[in-house]
Every structure is written in structure tokens, then in C-alpha cells.
Amino acid sequence: MVGPAEKFLLDNQQAKGYFFTDVHKNKGTEAHQRNQRGINAKQGSQETAPPSSLPGLDWVSSGAVALLPFDAAGTHGPDSTANTMSHVVLSCTPTLKLLHHSLNTRKTHRHIDKILVVTMPTTKSCAGAYHDPVNADNEVSAIKSRIASPDSIEILSNPEPCHVLERLPECSMVHFACHGQAHPMNPSQSALLLGKDDLAELTVANIGPLSLDSAQIAYLSACSTAKLGGENVTHEVVHLASTFQLASFQDVIGTMWSIDDTLAGRLAAKFYHFLLGQSPGATQQMSRALHQATKDLKEKLREENTDDDANIFQWASFIHFGPSSVFVHK
């Protein structure tokens, strides 16, 4: 199903042209070139500079503009730096109030003590048939390979929502690898699709009342977990990712539209590599780990398919919600 962001860009060619190209229409002017030389002199080549050298940007948006993946703004051809990713590491937040709350309550030295991994290899639909299978092996392996103690990881396969809700207060990080479903006209019913024998939904309404003391990171590797509602409710900024933030998960990774589970696994593997590092005690910022993982995936996709416009819809769905300057300690 085509989501709002995809429909907006695919149907409105003028808007698509502005978003991906005309944002940089002044790139050839003398003033722009002078500014670009100043940026490059200060920060080095933006195409090759590591995310640690780029400034972080906290982005707050609502309404129709929030349907757009601003991390993908610009042009993404070979060696292009006329794009957002080459100049900033972007973090999103639904409201200034939530950003202020996150900054004031953040833990400066956070440890990942308990990790909950929720996987749904098979998922029934309402009609009794099955959704496409979800291969979460790469995502689970990526987490296990970066955590020294296997005892700190709990894996729930095809669980009921009540079992997940029971475990959430005990974990500092949760990773969902499953199907997601957004309800455009009733965002409170947007859900992660769970259940063993029958379809069961973990909805925004289920998660919203929670306030979890141990919560730190939620990675929602499922379709449309950061997808806004229809045109009449875009100002509400209610979706699964923002709801996990309200439940005290300071950092949340969500998706703006449907995702391919193979690519999701590749991105997750890269993300945990950069987040948790290669040695005990290594640290990384959530936003920068996702930025680097996305940049790597974008380059790999370009090697496989030179159509950069088509590739955008593969790598640009994942976005980080939360403050741009929080470190994680393994």
C-alpha cells in the first residue's frame, strides 16, 4: 500500500522536483559556492567525512510537511554533496515539548542492561491468511554479535501483546522485527502485528499509557511505524514511533512507509555495528549510528542499481526520533 509520503511525491511531480532538486537550485551561484567552500574548509569533504564530524540537527515538523523524508532531500548521484545527509545528522521529534522533555530527563551515561527482541516469522491477517514471512535472522544475529552477555537478551517469537507489555518494563532496549500497520484516520489503532495462533495487535492505545523507568531505545523494524495519518489528522503527529517516545523510550527508530525485510535486516546489522561498536565500552550516538548505516546502505544500493531516485524509497524510510546528542554505553 502506498503511504502518504510516497503518494505525495509520486502524484505531485512539482513537489517532488522541489523536494529532491529545487531545494538546491542555488547551488551554482557564486554565494552558494562561497558558502560551500567555507563548509568544506571547516568540516572537510562532506561525501567522505564520518558522521562524528557533522553537526546534529533536531528537526520538529507537523502537518503535511512532516510527511516528507527530509533526510533524503537533495540529489544523490555519484559524488553528490547537494543533499541533507552530506551536511547534517538529522533527528526528528514530534513536538518541541517532547524534545525539551527528552533533553531534561536524559541519562548521560546509559547502559544497555536488558534487550527484548520481538520477532514474527509468520503473521496471520484478519482474513485468516498469512502476511509475507519476516526474516529477522540478520537482525537477531546483529544484536547477539554486539552484546557480550547472551543472558541480557530475551527473544519473544510470535508473542501475544500482553506478553510484550509484561516484559517492556524490564528492558532498556526493545527491537521489533514484524509487520506494522498504520490507521490513517484513527492513529490510536496503528499497531505492530503480533500473535501466535491468531492476529493480535499491539496498538498505539496500548503503548501510550506506559511510563517505563528503564526504557532507552526502541527499534521498530516494521512497516509504517512513523507514518502519519490522513490529510485531516497530520497535525496530530500520532504514530507508533512517537508513542514509544511518550512511553519514555528516549530514542526510537521508525519507518515512514513500507520496507523490504531483507533491506531492513541489512540496515539493522549496520546500525548495531555502529551503535555498539566492536569492543566493550564502545559508544556511539543513536542518530549518528543510523546516519552511517543508512549512508552505507545507500552506497551499496547504488552499486546494485544506479537509479538513485528509485533507491531513495529503499533507504530513506528509516528515521531517528529523539535528541541528536545522546550516547549509548554497552
C-alpha positions as CSV (number, residue, x, y, z in Angstrom):
1,M,0.0,0.0,0.0
2,V,1.4,3.4,-1.0
3,G,1.8,5.7,2.1
4,P,1.2,9.4,2.3
5,A,4.8,10.4,1.7
6,E,5.1,8.2,-1.3
7,K,1.7,9.3,-2.7
8,F,2.6,12.9,-2.2
9,L,5.9,12.6,-4.0
10,L,4.7,10.3,-6.7
11,D,1.5,12.1,-7.5
12,N,2.8,15.7,-7.2
13,Q,5.7,16.0,-9.6
14,Q,6.1,19.7,-8.9
15,A,6.5,19.0,-5.2
16,K,8.8,16.1,-5.9
17,G,11.0,18.3,-8.1
18,Y,11.2,20.9,-5.4
19,F,11.9,18.5,-2.6
20,F,14.6,16.5,-4.3
21,T,16.2,19.1,-6.5
22,D,15.0,22.7,-6.2
23,V,15.9,22.9,-2.5
24,H,19.4,23.2,-4.0
25,K,18.5,25.3,-7.0
26,N,21.1,28.0,-5.9
27,K,24.0,25.5,-5.8
28,G,25.6,27.1,-8.9
29,T,25.5,30.7,-7.6
30,E,28.6,32.5,-6.5
31,A,27.2,33.0,-3.0
32,H,26.4,29.3,-2.6
33,Q,29.8,28.2,-3.9
34,R,31.5,30.6,-1.5
35,N,29.4,29.2,1.4
36,Q,30.1,25.6,0.3
37,R,33.9,26.3,0.2
38,G,33.6,27.6,3.8
39,I,31.8,24.5,4.9
40,N,34.2,22.2,3.2
41,A,37.2,24.0,4.6
42,K,35.8,23.8,8.1
43,Q,34.5,20.2,8.0
44,G,36.4,18.5,5.2
45,S,34.8,16.7,2.2
46,Q,31.2,16.1,3.2
47,E,30.9,13.0,1.0
48,T,33.7,11.2,2.9
49,A,33.5,12.8,6.3
50,P,32.4,10.5,9.1
51,P,29.1,11.3,10.9
52,S,31.1,12.2,14.0
53,S,32.3,15.3,12.2
54,L,28.9,16.5,11.1
55,P,26.6,18.8,13.2
56,G,23.5,17.3,14.6
57,L,20.1,18.8,13.7
58,D,16.9,18.3,15.7
59,W,14.0,18.6,13.3
60,V,10.5,19.4,14.5
61,S,7.7,19.4,11.9
62,S,4.0,18.8,11.7
63,G,1.2,18.9,9.1
64,A,1.8,17.9,5.5
65,V,5.5,18.8,5.6
66,A,6.0,16.0,8.2
67,L,5.1,13.5,5.5
68,L,8.4,14.2,3.8
69,P,11.7,12.4,4.5
70,F,13.9,15.5,4.9
71,D,17.0,13.3,5.4
72,A,16.6,12.4,1.7
73,A,16.3,16.0,0.5
74,G,18.6,16.9,-2.4
75,T,20.3,14.9,-5.1
76,H,22.0,11.6,-4.5
77,G,24.0,10.8,-7.6
78,P,27.6,9.7,-7.5
79,D,29.8,12.1,-5.5
80,S,26.9,14.5,-4.9
81,T,27.1,16.6,-1.8
82,A,23.9,18.6,-2.6
83,N,21.8,16.7,-0.1
84,T,21.0,16.8,3.6
85,M,22.9,13.7,4.5
86,S,26.2,15.2,3.4
87,H,25.9,18.2,5.8
88,V,24.0,17.3,8.9
89,V,22.9,14.3,11.0
90,L,19.1,14.6,11.3
91,S,17.0,13.6,14.3
92,C,13.2,14.2,14.3
93,T,10.8,14.9,17.2
94,P,7.0,15.3,17.0
95,T,6.9,18.4,19.2
96,L,9.2,20.9,20.9
97,K,7.7,19.9,24.2
98,L,8.7,16.3,23.8
99,L,12.2,17.3,22.7
100,H,12.5,19.5,25.8
101,H,11.3,16.7,28.0
102,S,13.8,14.2,26.4
103,L,16.7,16.6,26.9
104,N,15.8,17.3,30.5
105,T,15.3,13.7,31.5
106,R,18.1,12.0,29.5
107,K,20.6,9.8,31.2
108,T,24.1,10.9,30.2
109,H,25.7,7.5,30.8
110,R,23.2,4.9,29.7
111,H,23.9,1.2,29.8
112,I,22.1,-1.4,27.8
113,D,21.3,-4.0,30.6
114,K,18.4,-5.9,29.1
115,I,17.4,-6.3,25.5
116,L,14.0,-7.5,24.4
117,V,13.8,-8.8,20.8
118,V,10.3,-9.4,19.4
119,T,10.1,-11.4,16.1
120,M,7.2,-12.5,14.0
121,P,8.4,-15.1,11.4
122,T,4.8,-15.7,10.4
123,T,1.8,-13.4,10.9
124,K,-1.9,-14.1,10.2
125,S,-4.1,-11.5,8.6
126,C,-7.6,-10.6,9.7
127,A,-9.0,-12.9,7.0
128,G,-7.0,-15.9,8.3
129,A,-4.4,-15.9,5.6
130,Y,-0.8,-15.1,6.2
131,H,1.2,-11.9,5.6
132,D,4.5,-12.3,3.9
133,P,7.0,-14.0,6.2
134,V,9.5,-11.8,8.0
135,N,13.1,-13.0,8.1
136,A,14.5,-11.5,11.2
137,D,17.6,-13.7,11.4
138,N,20.0,-10.9,10.3
139,E,18.6,-8.5,12.9
140,V,18.8,-11.0,15.7
141,S,22.3,-12.1,14.8
142,A,23.4,-8.4,14.6
143,I,22.3,-7.8,18.1
144,K,23.8,-11.0,19.5
145,S,27.1,-10.3,17.9
146,R,27.5,-7.0,19.7
147,I,26.4,-8.0,23.1
148,A,28.9,-9.7,25.4
149,S,26.4,-11.4,27.6
150,P,23.7,-13.7,25.9
151,D,21.8,-13.7,29.2
152,S,21.0,-10.0,28.7
153,I,18.9,-10.8,25.5
154,E,15.4,-12.2,25.6
155,I,13.8,-13.2,22.3
156,L,10.0,-13.5,22.1
157,S,8.9,-15.2,18.9
158,N,5.2,-14.8,17.8
159,P,4.2,-13.4,21.2
160,E,0.8,-12.1,22.3
161,P,0.7,-8.3,23.0
162,C,0.1,-9.0,26.7
163,H,3.4,-10.8,27.0
164,V,5.3,-8.0,25.3
165,L,3.7,-5.4,27.7
166,E,4.7,-7.6,30.6
167,R,8.4,-7.6,29.5
168,L,8.7,-3.9,28.4
169,P,9.2,-2.5,32.0
170,E,12.2,-4.8,32.4
171,C,14.1,-3.9,29.3
172,S,16.3,-0.9,28.4
173,M,16.1,-1.7,24.7
174,V,13.5,-3.3,22.5
175,H,13.8,-4.4,18.9
176,F,10.7,-5.3,16.9
177,A,11.0,-7.3,13.6
178,C,7.5,-7.8,12.5
179,H,4.7,-6.3,10.3
180,G,3.3,-2.9,11.1
181,Q,0.0,-1.3,10.2
182,A,-0.9,2.4,10.2
183,H,-4.5,3.6,10.5
184,P,-4.7,6.9,8.6
185,M,-8.0,8.1,10.1
186,N,-7.6,6.6,13.6
187,P,-3.9,6.7,14.5
188,S,-4.5,5.3,18.0
189,Q,-5.2,2.0,16.3
190,S,-1.9,1.9,14.4
191,A,-0.3,-1.3,15.5
192,L,2.5,-3.8,15.5
193,L,1.1,-7.1,14.3
194,L,1.7,-9.9,16.8
195,G,0.1,-13.2,17.9
196,K,0.8,-16.9,17.6
197,D,-2.4,-18.6,16.5
198,D,-4.4,-15.6,15.6
199,L,-3.7,-12.0,14.7
200,A,-3.2,-9.8,17.7
201,E,-2.3,-6.1,17.6
202,L,0.0,-4.1,19.9
203,T,-1.6,-0.6,19.3
204,V,-0.7,3.0,20.0
205,A,-3.6,2.9,22.5
206,N,-1.8,0.0,24.4
207,I,1.6,1.7,24.5
208,G,0.5,5.3,25.2
209,P,-0.3,4.9,28.9
210,L,3.1,3.4,29.7
211,S,5.8,5.2,31.6
212,L,8.9,3.0,31.7
213,D,11.8,3.8,34.0
214,S,14.3,1.6,32.3
215,A,13.4,2.4,28.7
216,Q,16.1,3.8,26.5
217,I,15.9,2.5,22.9
218,A,13.1,1.2,20.7
219,Y,13.9,0.0,17.2
220,L,10.7,-0.6,15.2
221,S,11.7,-2.6,12.2
222,A,8.2,-2.8,10.8
223,C,6.3,-1.1,8.0
224,S,4.9,2.5,8.6
225,T,5.8,2.9,12.3
226,A,6.4,6.6,11.8
227,K,3.7,7.1,9.2
228,L,1.3,10.0,9.9
229,G,-2.4,9.7,9.4
230,G,-4.5,11.1,6.6
231,E,-4.7,14.6,5.4
232,N,-7.1,15.7,8.1
233,V,-5.0,14.4,11.0
234,T,-1.4,15.1,10.0
235,H,-1.2,17.9,12.6
236,E,-1.7,15.3,15.4
237,V,1.7,13.6,14.9
238,V,0.5,10.4,16.4
239,H,2.2,7.2,15.3
240,L,3.9,4.2,16.8
241,A,7.4,5.9,17.0
242,S,6.1,9.0,18.8
243,T,4.1,6.8,21.2
244,F,7.2,4.8,22.2
245,Q,8.8,8.2,22.9
246,L,6.0,9.2,25.1
247,A,6.3,5.8,26.9
248,S,9.8,7.0,27.9
249,F,11.9,5.4,25.2
250,Q,14.2,8.3,24.6
251,D,15.5,7.1,21.2
252,V,13.2,5.5,18.7
253,I,13.9,4.3,15.1
254,G,10.8,4.2,12.9
255,T,9.8,3.9,9.3
256,M,7.8,6.4,7.2
257,W,6.4,3.8,4.7
258,S,6.6,0.1,3.8
259,I,10.0,-1.6,3.9
260,D,11.7,-4.6,2.5
261,D,12.6,-7.0,5.2
262,T,15.9,-8.1,3.6
263,L,17.0,-4.4,3.4
264,A,15.7,-3.9,6.9
265,G,18.0,-6.7,8.1
266,R,21.0,-5.2,6.3
267,L,20.4,-1.8,7.8
268,A,19.9,-3.2,11.3
269,A,23.1,-5.1,11.1
270,K,25.0,-2.0,10.1
271,F,23.2,0.1,12.7
272,Y,24.1,-2.2,15.6
273,H,27.7,-2.4,14.3
274,F,28.0,1.4,14.6
275,L,25.9,1.8,17.7
276,L,27.5,-0.8,19.9
277,G,31.0,-0.8,18.3
278,Q,33.5,-3.5,18.0
279,S,34.7,-3.6,21.6
280,P,33.2,-3.5,25.1
281,G,32.6,0.1,26.3
282,A,32.4,1.5,22.7
283,T,29.9,4.3,22.4
284,Q,28.0,6.0,19.6
285,Q,25.1,8.3,19.2
286,M,21.9,6.8,18.1
287,S,21.3,9.4,15.3
288,R,24.9,9.0,14.0
289,A,24.8,5.2,14.1
290,L,21.6,5.3,11.9
291,H,23.1,8.0,9.7
292,Q,26.2,6.0,9.0
293,A,24.2,2.7,8.5
294,T,21.8,4.5,6.1
295,K,24.7,6.1,4.2
296,D,26.4,2.7,3.8
297,L,23.1,1.1,2.6
298,K,22.6,3.9,0.1
299,E,26.1,3.3,-1.4
300,K,25.5,-0.4,-1.6
301,L,22.2,0.1,-3.3
302,R,23.8,2.4,-5.8
303,E,26.3,-0.4,-6.7
304,E,23.3,-2.7,-7.3
305,N,21.1,-0.2,-9.1
306,T,22.2,3.1,-10.5
307,D,18.7,4.6,-10.4
308,D,19.2,6.9,-7.4
309,D,15.6,8.2,-7.4
310,A,14.2,4.6,-7.1
311,N,16.8,3.8,-4.4
312,I,15.6,6.7,-2.2
313,F,12.4,4.8,-1.4
314,Q,14.5,1.8,-0.3
315,W,16.9,3.6,2.2
316,A,15.1,6.8,3.3
317,S,12.2,5.2,5.2
318,F,14.1,4.8,8.5
319,I,14.3,7.9,10.7
320,H,15.6,8.6,14.2
321,F,13.3,10.2,16.8
322,G,14.9,11.7,19.9
323,P,17.6,14.2,20.9
324,S,20.6,14.3,18.5
325,S,23.2,14.2,21.2
326,V,22.7,11.2,23.4
327,F,25.4,8.5,23.7
328,V,24.8,4.8,24.4
329,H,27.2,2.7,26.5
330,K,27.2,-1.1,26.0
